Amino acid sequence: MKFLTQTFTVQTERGPQFIDITEKVVDLIVQASIRNGCVVIFSRHTTAAVRINENCPHLIQDMEDMLAKIASPGGEYRHNVFAHAFSDNGERPNGHSHCQQLLLGASESVPIVEGQPLFGQWQRIFLVELDHAREREVVVQLLGE
């Protein structure tokens, strides 16, 4: 049984932003020579998520709009008041992005069969930036043989 953990960074441009990281994950699977097992893709951040969905521009815009409706960036959040009042590191008000991440989640797992991730026809892996432009870390853990 092989276990391999790799971390890579992604520079985001805005929130919300869906960034397709599928090819990077597939490259890591190929490099690790995992034939059968699973891959876990994990965001090390509480304001960025990892999700599987379709990479269709209109759908991505719909999902961005849905996130804004569920937890609006212009809404009132206690976190914003606390973070702004007691933080001297210039943190931006981002209560909405924490709430959105709670609904989306930090990770996905995908089976690997015969050296390939077992995706459905349209499935892609996304890092979802929910806050603002910055560098993000994605952890990929491969388990298998």
Protein Blocks (a to p, Z undefined) as FASTA:
>chain_A
ZZdddddddddfbdcddddfklmmmmmmmmnopabdcdddddfbfkbccddddddfklmm
mmmmmmmmmmgfkbccfklmmmmmmpcnhpacfklmmmmmmmnopcdcdddeehiacddf
klccddddfkbgcddddddddedZZ
